[in-house]
Amino acid sequence: MAEELHAPFFPWFHKTPLYYSVYLKPPMAHGHDWASVRRGRQVYTDVFAPCHSLDMLSFRHLQEFMTVEEVKELAESYDVPDEPSADGTVGQRPGKLLDKLPAPYPNAQAAKFSNNGANPPDLSLITKGRDGGENYVFALLTSYDREVPAGVTSPGATLAWNPYFSGCWIGMPKPLSDEMVEYDDGTPASVSQMAKDVCCFLAWCAEPWMDERKYTGLKIGMTTAIMIPFGFFWYKTRYNLVKLRRIRKSKNGLL
């Protein structure tokens, strides 16, 4: 069996260290690339949503990078199960902001039946659950055109060669091709561009509150840096007077 490759490091904006930063900002000052996240959502909806779910997200979460009107329009384009009626039947209704993003299959058995026995993984935490994170996903999506090494035979006719997948043979066919998605902002939809955008979107799905967390950490760090000199000055000039004080008793019993 062939041994898979390890994904190389790519300088993602939300993970760019100090020496890669154009504006010399510290890493905690880098948030999500919202334009790329927005484009990545479009790639996911058009390409990956028919097979892969996002079970941990609701439509309301998309308001981080979309307007309320856009999210409502997107939610209403889906039919979701309604509350049971008086006779127990369950109908369908247009989606709302509080609804979960619909799964492409009703259960795991249906997913396996439609994908030659393979159950497509949920992508909510894919960048956290795979070694390499965004680097692995990007390398996987852009490496379908690699030549099969000499002497390596395919274990199945429906499998595709991908050196970054475990075992190097993957059941998912090549998902991306040039210009298969028309971006709303006019960005050229090359394979690498779409792979980069969907990776940024999946990174946001795994950590949608990363910007708020980094902003809170930045405030705590700045406050601590300001308070430490004052605390040191108080320790040296005030607390030491109490800590180093010695009480002596005189011969007549008086202090």
N, C-alpha and C positions, 0 to 999 in steps of 0.2 A: 504494500500500500504506500502511495506517495505521501510525503510529509509536507504539510502546508507551510507557507511562508508567514513570517511575522510582518504585520502592517507597518510601513514607515511612518515617521512623525510628520504631520502637516501643521503649519502655523495657523491654527484656528484663531479667529479674532477674540473669541470669548475665553481662550486659554493662552493667549500670546504672552510669553514672559517678557521681562523688562528689556532684554537685549534685542528682541525682535520688534519692539514697539516703535512706531514712527514718531509719536509724540512723547516718548519717554514717560509714559504713564506706568504706575505700578500695576501688576496683574489684577488686583482687586478692582481697579477702575475700569476694566474692560467688561462690558455687558454683552448681551446677545446682539448679533448683527440682524436687526429687525427686518431690513429689506430682504435679506437672504431667508430669514425665517418665513416671511410672508410668501416668497416664491416657493419655498420648500413645502409649504402647506398645499399649494396648487399642484406640485409634483406628486405629493402623497395622494391627494384626492383623485387625480387623473390616472395614476399608474399603479399605486400600491394598495389603495383602499379596497379594490375588488377582491383582494386576497388576504391582506393583513389588517388586523384590528388595532384600535387604540382604546383599550378597555378602561384606562384610568382617567380619560379626559371627557369633559362635557363640552357642549357648544359654548357655554359661557366663558370657558377658559380662553377661547380664541379672541376674546375682546382685548387681549394684551397687544395684539398687532393688527386687529381689524376693527372697523367701526361696528356699532351696535346694529345698524341697519344691514350691514353686510352679513353679520353673524345670523341675524334673524332670517334673512333671505336664504342663507345656506341651510339653516335648521329646517325651515319650512319645505325645502326641496326633498326632505326625507320623510318617509312614513314610519312612525314608531307605534308600538302597541299601546292602546288606550286602556283606561281602567275598565275592569269587568262591568258589564251592564247588569240589570236586575235579573236576567235569566242566565247569567254566568258567561256569556259570550264575550270575547275580546276582539274589538275592532281595531282599526288603524286611524291615526290622526297625524296631521303635520307636526313636525318636531318643534320643540321650544328650547329656549336657552338653557334650561335646567336639565334637559335630557342628555344622556350619554351618547357619544358618537356611535352610530349603529355598527354592529359587527357584520362582516360580509357573509358569515355562515351562522345558522341557528345553533349548531353544536359542533363538537370536535369530529364526530363521525361524518357529518356532512362535509366538513373541510377536508378530511382525508379522502373521501370518495371523489371529490372534485379535483384533487391534486395528486393522483396516483399513489395514494397511501401516505402522503406527507402532510402534516398539519402545519400550515404557515404560522410562525410565531407571532405573538403580539408584540408590537413595536413601541409600546409605551416606555419601557425601560431598556430598550435594546442597546443604547449607548452606555448604559451602566452595567448591563449584564454580560457584555462581551469584552474579552481582553483586547484592549486597544481602543475601545469606545468608538468615537467618530472616525478615527483613523482606519479601524477595521472595516466599518461600513463603507467608507469611501473607496478603500482599496478593493473591497469585494465587488462593488457596483461597477468599477471601471476596469476590471481585469477579465472580462469574459472573452476577449479576443486573443488571449495568449495561446500560443501553439502548444499542443500536447507534446511533452517530451518523448523522444524515441524510446520505444520499448514499453510504454505505458498504454494499457488497453482499458477501455471504458467498461465498468461493471454493469452498465445498463444503457439501453438505447435512448432513454429519455433524460439522461444525466448530462450536465454540461461541465466542462473543465474550468475550474477556477482555483488558482494556486493558493488563494488566501482562505478558502473554506476548509473546514476540518475534513480531512480525507481527500481534499482537492476535487471531489465530484459532488455537484450540487444539483438538486432536483428542480430548482427555480430556473427557468430559461432567462436569457438576457433581457432585463426589464427596460433598459434605456437605450434609445437611439436618437441621433441628432434631430432636432426640430420636432420631436414628437409632442412637445408641449409648447403652447404659445403664451408666453408671459405677458401679463397685463402691463408691465412697465417697459416692454420692448427689449429686454435683455436677450441676447442670442442664447438659444436653448441647446447648447452642446451637451454631450454626455457628462463631461467633467463638471460643467456648470450646474446641471440638474442634480448630479450626485452630491456636489458641495452644498447646494441649497437644501436638499432633503435631509442631509446630515445635520445641518444647522437647525432645521425644524425638529428633528428627532431629539437633538440635544436639548432644545427648549421643552419638548414633551417630558423628558426625564427630569428636568429641573426648571419648571416654569417660573419659580420665584428666585432664581439665581441673582438677578439684578438687585432685588430688595435685600437679599442676604449679604451681598458684597457691599451695598451701600450702608447697611447697618454695621458691618464689620469695619468699614472705613471710619464711620462716626465714632465707634468705640475705640479704635486705634488712635484717632486724633485726640480724643478726650483723655485717654490714658497718657499719651505723650505730653500733654499739657499739664496734667495733674502730678506726674512723677517728680518733676523738679520742685514743685511746691511741697509735696510730701517729704522729699529728702531734706529740704530747707527746714521744715517744721521739726523733723526728727532730730536734726543736728542742733537746732537752736532752742527748742522747747522741751522735747521729750527727754533728751539727754540730761537736762538739769534735774529732772525727777529721777531718772534711772540711776544716775551716778551720785545721788545725794546720800550722805552718810550721817546718821544720828548718833551722837555721843552722849553719855550720861556723866554728869559731874559728880564729884565726891559727896556733895551734900544732897544728892538725889534730884537736883534740879537739872533740867536739860540746858 
